[in-house]
């Protein structure tokens, strides 16, 4: 691509900036809160608004896909090149709950622009990052003189992501033929900071369980029976204490089987990021770092599997003392998983490990929640390099790489469609996802537009 093409993209984007932001503000005024039943109609109205706007953008196919919960939006724009690769863009149109009394400076569903930022629920997560694709594809056509995209372009924008995507995997499986793609672009992510554009290469998966231990049929006197019958709280404490070894590694046998180890190149790229541990600790409201020996803080959060105690309880916890052997105790555990780990296998391992450590006379119940798979795209994958080149053209600087420590539905698309997942987002930590005064930096939002305008040509060349 020439500098002329890059200049044409920037010019087109600036010419249409005002109308683009007006449309985004209109969409943000729809309170599409999927977690609150009173907003079910608004979530549907949001889907209908987006479907109509995508048709106006030029997508010849726009559909609303029903689920047992909130509707998703699907759109498709075939390329006139029969050999063009197929690219699916994922995002979501539902938002987190928000109210002025939560601490917002203005009405969360009446977006305002102040000092180069648009404030409003969904401005960054995720309506803004979905919507930059509409202007991006038009800029792509204008700059290249094409009448159709350089790739066969599809969009899937779900309506339940902020409620845990309970029906998303079934939707993807049921519509797999329509969603088939050579690559998936996820625009529900962000960059390192305002001055450091980055591309995320993967997300961890998640397995969760609750372990309940039962001893006596009721709380019993510790003087009369202590030391002579098993105590479920003591058994639970020993179980939790055995969860990690002295090096901070998860002690469940087989837990690390298949784990994709960090390469030296990846470790070097992580080290290039302007990470300040003291600042990070303040954000974490913590006094010291901890974790698996031999890895940096970023490596622990992004690329290593973990086990965490999320909640623990049992026995008397009121004021004063109550000398009993409790009848039961419980712990909630979560396991963040990385590429190479299978959630079903991890659940089997955890169950077997826990059951082997429960003493005689203590009954147990172990309950697992639905798991999320990890996803990772190798640094040398042609599609990932295409995303980095497109972003580099828009930002005019070197693009670094990150991973995400959390989990999301992107892995379901990778698993169901068998396509690499690529993350393209322009949000920054200060955007305040899920909190009051959520915002998006307008200059970065327009860089997202430019990135997608370049991306379709880059992917068309990379995936042939």
C-alpha positions in Angstrom: 0.0 0.0 0.0 1.3 3.5 -0.8 1.4 6.6 1.3 -1.3 8.0 -1.0 -3.7 5.3 0.1 -2.8 6.0 3.8 -3.4 9.7 3.2 -6.7 9.0 1.4 -7.9 6.9 4.4 -7.1 9.7 6.8 -8.7 12.3 4.7 -11.9 10.3 4.3 -12.0 9.6 8.0 -11.7 13.2 8.9 -14.3 14.3 6.4 -16.9 11.9 8.0 -15.9 12.3 11.6 -18.8 14.5 12.7 -21.5 12.3 11.2 -19.8 9.2 12.6 -19.7 10.5 16.1 -23.3 11.7 15.8 -24.4 8.2 14.9 -22.4 6.7 17.7 -24.0 9.0 20.2 -27.4 8.1 18.9 -26.6 4.4 19.5 -25.2 5.1 23.0 -28.5 6.7 24.0 -30.2 3.2 23.8 -29.7 1.7 27.3 -29.1 -1.9 26.1 -28.4 -3.3 29.6 -28.7 -7.1 29.1 -28.4 -7.9 32.8 -31.6 -6.0 33.7 -34.9 -7.5 32.5 -36.6 -4.0 32.3 -34.1 -3.2 29.5 -34.9 -6.3 27.3 -36.8 -4.0 24.9 -33.8 -1.6 24.7 -31.4 -4.5 23.9 -33.7 -5.5 21.1 -33.9 -1.8 19.9 -30.1 -1.6 20.0 -29.9 -4.7 17.7 -32.5 -3.2 15.3 -30.6 0.1 15.3 -27.3 -1.6 14.4 -28.8 -3.8 11.8 -30.3 -0.8 10.0 -27.1 1.2 10.3 -25.1 -1.7 8.8 -27.5 -1.8 5.9 -27.1 1.9 5.4 -23.3 1.4 5.5 -23.5 -0.9 2.6 -23.7 -4.4 3.9 -26.1 -6.3 1.5 -27.0 -8.8 4.2 -28.1 -7.8 7.7 -30.0 -10.1 10.0 -31.1 -10.2 13.6 -30.4 -13.7 15.1 -32.6 -14.7 18.0 -31.3 -16.6 21.0 -33.2 -17.8 24.2 -31.9 -14.5 25.6 -31.0 -11.3 23.8 -30.7 -11.0 20.0 -27.4 -10.9 18.1 -26.8 -9.0 14.8 -25.2 -10.6 11.8 -24.0 -8.8 8.7 -22.2 -9.9 5.6 -20.5 -8.1 2.7 -19.1 -10.5 0.1 -16.0 -9.5 -1.9 -16.2 -9.4 -5.7 -12.9 -11.4 -5.6 -14.0 -15.1 -5.5 -10.6 -16.0 -3.9 -10.8 -13.4 -1.1 -10.4 -14.8 2.4 -13.3 -14.7 4.8 -13.0 -12.5 7.9 -15.5 -12.5 10.8 -15.6 -9.5 13.2 -16.9 -10.1 16.7 -18.2 -7.5 19.2 -21.2 -6.9 21.5 -24.0 -4.3 21.6 -25.1 -4.8 25.2 -23.7 -2.7 28.0 -23.2 -2.8 31.8 -25.8 -1.2 34.1 -25.3 2.5 34.8 -27.0 5.2 36.7 -26.2 8.8 37.5 -26.1 8.0 41.2 -23.2 5.5 40.6 -20.9 8.5 40.4 -21.4 9.7 36.8 -20.8 13.3 36.1 -23.6 13.3 33.5 -26.4 11.0 32.5 -24.6 7.7 31.3 -27.1 7.3 28.5 -26.9 10.9 27.2 -23.4 10.9 25.8 -21.4 14.1 25.9 -18.0 15.2 24.4 -15.5 16.9 26.6 -11.9 17.6 25.9 -11.6 15.2 23.0 -13.4 12.3 24.8 -16.9 10.9 24.4 -18.5 10.0 27.7 -21.3 7.4 27.9 -22.0 3.8 28.8 -20.7 1.7 25.9 -18.5 4.4 24.4 -15.5 2.0 24.7 -17.1 -1.3 25.8 -18.1 -2.1 23.2 -20.3 0.0 21.0 -17.6 2.5 20.0 -15.2 -0.4 19.0 -17.9 -2.1 17.1 -19.0 1.0 15.3 -15.6 2.1 14.0 -15.8 -0.8 11.6 -18.7 0.9 9.8 -16.6 4.0 8.9 -13.5 1.9 8.4 -15.0 -0.3 5.6 -16.3 2.8 3.8 -12.8 4.5 4.1 -11.3 1.2 2.8 -13.5 1.4 -0.3 -13.0 5.1 -0.9 -9.2 4.8 -0.6 -8.9 1.8 -2.9 -11.6 2.5 -5.4 -13.2 -0.8 -4.7 -16.9 -1.4 -4.7 -16.7 -4.4 -2.3 -14.2 -5.1 0.5 -10.9 -6.9 -0.3 -12.1 -9.7 2.0 -15.4 -11.4 2.4 -16.5 -9.5 5.5 -18.8 -10.8 8.2 -19.9 -9.2 11.5 -21.4 -11.0 14.6 -22.4 -8.6 17.4 -23.9 -10.4 20.3 -26.3 -9.0 22.9 -25.4 -10.9 26.1 -21.6 -10.5 26.6 -22.1 -8.4 29.7 -24.3 -11.2 31.1 -21.7 -13.9 30.6 -22.6 -14.9 27.0 -24.8 -17.7 28.2 -26.2 -18.6 24.8 -23.2 -17.6 22.6 -21.5 -20.9 22.1 -24.8 -22.6 21.1 -25.4 -19.7 18.7 -22.0 -20.1 17.2 -22.4 -23.9 16.9 -25.9 -23.6 15.4 -24.8 -21.0 12.8 -21.3 -22.3 12.2 -21.8 -22.6 8.5 -22.8 -19.0 8.2 -20.0 -17.9 10.4 -17.2 -19.9 8.8 -14.1 -17.8 8.4 -10.4 -17.8 7.8 -9.8 -15.4 10.6 -11.7 -13.8 13.4 -11.2 -10.2 14.5 -12.3 -9.4 18.1 -12.9 -5.7 18.7 -13.7 -5.9 22.4 -10.2 -5.2 23.8 -7.7 -2.4 24.2 -4.2 -1.1 24.1 -1.5 -0.7 26.7 -2.0 3.0 27.0 -2.6 6.2 25.0 1.0 6.4 23.8 1.7 2.7 23.3 -0.5 1.0 20.6 -0.5 -2.8 21.1 -2.1 -5.9 19.7 -3.4 -8.6 22.0 -2.4 -12.1 21.0 -4.5 -14.2 23.3 -6.7 -14.6 26.4 -6.7 -17.1 29.2 -9.5 -19.5 29.8 -11.4 -20.2 33.0 -12.6 -23.1 35.0 -14.4 -22.6 38.3 -15.6 -24.9 41.0 -17.1 -25.0 44.5 -16.0 -27.7 46.9 -18.3 -28.4 49.9 -17.2 -30.7 52.7 -19.7 -32.2 55.2 -18.8 -33.7 58.6 -21.2 -34.1 61.6 -24.9 -33.8 60.8 -24.9 -30.6 62.8 -22.4 -28.4 64.7 -21.2 -30.3 67.7 -19.4 -29.5 71.0 -15.6 -29.4 70.4 -14.9 -30.4 74.0 -17.1 -33.5 73.9 -16.1 -34.6 70.4 -13.0 -32.6 69.3 -10.1 -34.7 68.3 -12.3 -37.8 67.9 -14.3 -37.0 64.7 -13.2 -35.4 61.4 -13.6 -31.6 61.2 -14.6 -30.5 57.7 -13.2 -27.0 58.2 -9.8 -28.5 59.1 -10.0 -30.8 56.1 -10.8 -27.8 53.9 -7.9 -25.8 55.3 -5.5 -28.6 54.5 -6.9 -28.9 51.0 -6.5 -25.2 50.3 -3.0 -25.2 51.8 -2.0 -28.0 49.4 -3.2 -26.1 46.3 0.2 -24.5 45.6 3.8 -25.7 46.2 6.5 -23.5 47.7 7.4 -22.0 44.3 3.8 -20.8 43.7 3.0 -23.5 41.2 -0.4 -25.2 41.2 0.1 -28.6 42.9 -2.7 -30.5 41.1 -0.9 -33.4 39.3 -1.1 -33.0 35.5 -2.2 -29.4 35.7 0.6 -28.1 33.5 0.4 -30.9 30.9 0.3 -29.3 27.4 0.9 -25.7 28.6 2.2 -23.6 25.8 5.4 -22.1 27.2 6.5 -18.5 26.6 9.1 -18.2 23.9 12.1 -16.0 24.4 10.8 -13.6 21.7 7.5 -13.2 23.6 9.3 -12.6 26.9 11.5 -9.9 25.2 8.4 -8.2 23.7 6.6 -8.2 27.0 9.7 -6.6 28.5 9.6 -3.8 26.0 6.3 -2.5 27.4 6.5 0.5 29.8 5.5 -1.5 32.8 5.9 0.2 36.2 5.3 -2.3 39.0 4.8 0.2 41.7 2.0 1.9 39.7 0.5 -1.6 38.9 0.5 -2.4 42.6 -1.4 0.7 43.4 -4.0 -0.2 40.8 -4.2 -3.6 42.4 -4.6 -2.1 45.9 -1.8 -4.4 47.0 1.5 -4.1 48.8 3.6 -6.8 47.1 3.6 -9.1 44.1 3.4 -12.9 44.4 3.1 -15.9 42.2 4.9 -18.5 40.3 8.7 -18.3 40.7 10.7 -17.5 37.6 8.2 -15.3 35.8 7.6 -11.6 35.7 4.3 -10.0 36.8 3.1 -9.5 33.3 4.1 -13.1 32.4 2.2 -14.4 35.4 -1.0 -12.4 34.5 -1.0 -13.1 30.8 0.8 -16.4 30.0 0.7 -18.6 33.1 -2.1 -20.8 34.4 -3.3 -20.0 38.0 -5.4 -21.3 40.8 -7.1 -18.8 43.1 -9.3 -19.0 46.2 -12.3 -16.8 45.5 -14.2 -17.5 48.7 -13.9 -19.7 51.8 -16.1 -20.3 54.8 -17.4 -22.7 57.4 -18.3 -22.9 61.1 -19.0 -20.0 63.5 -17.9 -16.5 62.3 -19.9 -14.2 64.6 -18.6 -12.1 67.5 -17.0 -13.9 70.4 -16.4 -17.7 70.4 -18.5 -20.7 69.8 -16.6 -23.9 70.5 -18.0 -26.2 67.9 -16.9 -28.6 65.2 -18.8 -27.3 62.2 -21.0 -29.5 60.2 -19.7 -28.1 56.9 -17.2 -25.9 55.1 -16.8 -24.7 51.5 -14.4 -23.0 49.2 -14.8 -21.5 45.7 -11.8 -21.9 43.4 -11.1 -20.5 39.9 -8.4 -21.7 37.5 -7.1 -19.4 34.7 -6.0 -21.5 31.8 -3.5 -20.9 29.0 -3.1 -22.3 25.5 -2.6 -26.1 25.5 -4.9 -26.7 28.5 -8.3 -28.3 28.1 -10.9 -27.1 30.6 -12.6 -30.5 30.7 -9.3 -32.2 31.5 -8.5 -29.6 34.1 -11.8 -30.2 35.8 -11.2 -33.9 35.9 -7.7 -33.4 37.4 -9.0 -31.0 40.1 -11.8 -33.3 41.0 -9.5 -36.3 41.3 -6.9 -34.2 43.3 -9.5 -32.9 45.7 -11.2 -36.3 46.3 -7.9 -37.9 47.0 -7.2 -35.5 49.9 -10.6 -35.7 51.6 -10.4 -37.8 54.8 -12.6 -40.7 55.7 -15.8 -39.6 57.4 -16.1 -36.4 55.4 -18.7 -36.3 52.6 -18.1 -33.9 49.7 -19.8 -32.2 46.8 -17.8 -30.6 43.9 -19.6 -28.4 41.4 -18.1 -27.0 38.3 -19.4 -24.0 36.3 -19.4 -23.9 32.5 -15.8 -23.4 31.4 -14.2 -20.9 29.0 -11.3 -22.1 26.7 -8.1 -20.2 26.3 -7.1 -18.8 22.9 -3.7 -17.8 21.5 -2.5 -16.8 18.1 1.3 -17.3 17.5 3.3 -14.1 16.9 4.4 -15.3 13.5 0.9 -16.0 12.2 0.4 -14.1 8.9 -3.0 -12.8 10.0 -1.6 -11.4 13.3 1.2 -9.7 11.4 -1.4 -8.2 9.1 -3.2 -6.7 12.1 0.1 -5.2 13.4 0.9 -3.7 10.0 -2.5 -2.2 9.6 -2.3 -0.6 13.1 1.2 0.6 12.5 0.1 2.4 9.3 -2.7 4.1 11.3 -0.6 5.1 14.3 2.7 5.7 12.5 4.7 3.9 15.1 5.9 0.4 16.2 3.2 -1.9 17.5 4.0 -4.0 20.6 2.2 -7.1 21.7 0.2 -8.0 24.9 -2.1 -10.7 26.1 -5.2 -10.5 28.3 -5.3 -12.1 31.7 -9.1 -12.4 31.7 -11.5 -14.6 29.7 -14.2 -14.1 27.1 -16.3 -15.7 24.3 -13.6 -15.3 21.7 -12.2 -18.7 22.5 -15.6 -20.2 21.6 -15.3 -18.8 18.1 -11.8 -20.2 17.8 -12.9 -23.6 19.0 -16.1 -23.8 16.9 -14.8 -22.3 13.7 -11.2 -23.5 13.9 -10.0 -20.1 12.8 -7.3 -17.9 14.4 -8.6 -15.2 16.7 -7.0 -11.7 16.4 -7.7 -8.8 18.7 -8.1 -5.3 17.5 -9.0 -2.6 20.0 -8.2 1.0 20.7 -9.5 1.4 24.2 -7.1 2.3 27.0 -7.2 1.6 30.8 -8.4 5.1 31.6 -11.6 4.5 29.6 -13.2 3.1 32.8 -15.0 0.0 31.5 -17.9 -1.0 33.8 -17.4 2.1 36.0 -18.8 5.6 36.1 -17.8 8.1 33.4 -16.9 5.5 30.9 -15.4 7.2 27.9 -13.5 6.8 24.6 -10.6 8.9 23.3 -11.9 10.3 20.0 -8.4 10.5 18.4 -7.9 6.8 19.2 -11.4 5.9 18.0 -10.6 7.4 14.7 -7.3 5.5 14.6 -9.4 2.4 15.0 -11.3 3.5 11.9 -8.0 3.9 10.0 -6.7 0.6 11.2 -9.7 -1.3 9.9 -9.6 0.6 6.6 -6.0 -0.7 6.1 -6.7 -4.1 7.6 -8.9 -5.7 4.9 -6.2 -5.2 2.2 -3.5 -6.4 4.5 -5.5 -9.6 5.4 -6.4 -10.2 1.8 -2.7 -10.4 0.9 -1.7 -12.3 4.1 -4.3 -15.1 3.9 -4.0 -16.1 0.3 
